[in-house]
Amino acid sequence: MTQAEARLKEVISFLKNKDIVLGYRKLMDYVIDTQDLDLYREVIT
């Protein structure tokens, strides 16, 4: 499992456990770390 897959799995686990705020924050951290502007735009809209 790559580091990206592990981080996304972590995000999914937070969302499944209804911890939406932390899951969203972890997702934003992941997207910011990728430096993919299109992905960032998609997440915030």
C-alpha positions as CSV (number, residue, x, y, z in Angstrom):
1,M,0.0,0.0,0.0
2,T,1.4,3.4,-1.0
3,Q,1.5,6.3,1.4
4,A,-1.3,8.0,-0.6
5,E,-3.5,4.9,-0.3
6,A,-2.9,4.7,3.4
7,R,-3.8,8.4,3.9
8,L,-7.0,8.0,1.9
9,K,-7.9,4.9,3.9
10,E,-7.5,6.9,7.0
11,V,-9.8,9.6,5.6
12,I,-12.4,7.0,4.8
13,S,-12.3,5.5,8.3
14,F,-13.0,8.9,9.9
15,L,-15.9,9.5,7.5
16,K,-17.3,6.0,8.2
17,N,-17.1,6.7,11.9
18,K,-19.2,9.9,11.4
19,D,-16.2,12.1,12.3
20,I,-16.9,14.3,9.3
21,V,-14.9,17.4,10.5
22,L,-11.7,15.4,11.1
23,G,-12.2,13.4,7.9
24,Y,-12.6,16.5,5.8
25,R,-9.6,18.1,7.4
26,K,-7.5,15.0,6.7
27,L,-8.7,15.0,3.1
28,M,-7.8,18.7,2.7
29,D,-4.3,18.0,4.2
30,Y,-3.9,15.2,1.7
31,V,-5.0,17.3,-1.3
32,I,-2.8,20.2,-0.2
33,D,0.2,17.9,0.0
34,T,-0.4,16.6,-3.5
35,Q,-0.2,20.2,-4.8
36,D,-2.8,19.3,-7.4
37,L,-4.8,22.5,-8.0
38,D,-7.6,20.8,-9.9
39,L,-8.1,18.3,-7.1
40,Y,-8.1,21.1,-4.6
41,R,-10.7,23.0,-6.5
42,E,-12.9,19.8,-6.7
43,V,-12.7,19.2,-3.0
44,I,-13.6,22.7,-1.9
45,T,-16.6,23.0,-4.3
